[in-house]
Amino acid sequence: MTDLYDAIFRRRDVRAEFTGEPIADATLERILTAAHAAPSVGNSQPWDFVLVRGEETRRRFHEHVAIERETFASTLEGERAATFSRIKVEGILESTLGVVVTYDAERGGPAVLGRHAIADAGLYSSCLAIQNLWLAATAEGLGMGWVSFYREEFLQELLGIPASVRPVAWLCLGPVTQLQEVPDLVRHGWRPKRPLAEAVHVDRFRVRA
Ligand SMILES: Cc1cc2nc3c(=O)[nH]c(=O)nc-3n(C[C@H](O)[C@H](O)[C@H](O)COP(=O)(O)O)c2cc1C
């Protein structure tokens, strides 16, 4: 149990610390096996993992993300704009590979047990696979960074993902020089973490001022 808590608290979203060194095949297999062991609504296992190593594909995605970064930056003003300008939001080219995790709403259908009232339960399942992957990568001494600065249609086109399958995340994965102790967004003054006590409610949800 100590090992699990250790991985949970050491895990970081990594952007700047990738070395680009290779990952042993057996290590990658263990990490993907951990992701594939995630719980899923109706045991639908709606995820797939696209391993992206090709330089040209990564370069094209990197360019797209740079444009989306600008799109977001253009919505900011003053201190927010200045703070954001100092924050790196991806390590697409520096990481060893990209792992794109997808969500297929048709997997396990048409009657997915447990999804009739909450369609998002399928998407949650793919996110749990991602979290397993993240923690397993951390336990293996690797780093991972989640990139969401993209348009889903662009990534579908880039990787040949069918229109009915949603790309949920581009994960930058690989060896790192270190895992930061403090999250980048906290260190750079974008947004602090909030205390657990603020997130816990007893018996009823209490709306806080
Ligand atoms: C759904 C999701 C999308 C994210 N997208 C990005 C992203 O596009 N770029 C980035 O640098 N970090 C991204 N992150 C990482 C968060 O910024 C990070 O988890 C948060 O700042 C807390 O830091 P920590 O993960 O190191 O604790 C994303 C995280 C999640 C869960």
The ligand as an ORCA input file, in Angstrom:
! r2SCAN-3c Opt
* xyz 0 1
  C      -8.104     16.512    -18.290
  C      -6.745     17.150    -18.119
  C      -6.217     17.934    -19.130
  C      -4.965     18.532    -18.983
  N      -4.423     19.266    -20.012
  C      -3.184     19.766    -19.894
  C      -2.560     20.458    -20.970
  O      -3.097     20.595    -22.072
  N      -1.319     20.939    -20.785
  C      -0.662     20.801    -19.598
  O       0.473     21.261    -19.486
  N      -1.220     20.162    -18.560
  C      -2.445     19.627    -18.683
  N      -3.000     18.948    -17.642
  C      -2.257     18.811    -16.376
  C      -2.749     19.757    -15.292
  O      -2.356     21.075    -15.570
  C      -2.156     19.290    -13.957
  O      -2.672     18.020    -13.667
  C      -2.489     20.232    -12.803
  O      -1.898     21.486    -13.033
  C      -2.012     19.697    -11.469
  O      -0.639     19.366    -11.523
  P      -0.137     17.901    -11.174
  O      -0.827     16.953    -12.142
  O       1.348     17.940    -11.405
  O      -0.537     17.626     -9.766
  C      -4.246     18.353    -17.779
  C      -4.782     17.540    -16.756
  C      -6.014     16.944    -16.920
  C      -6.544     16.052    -15.826
*
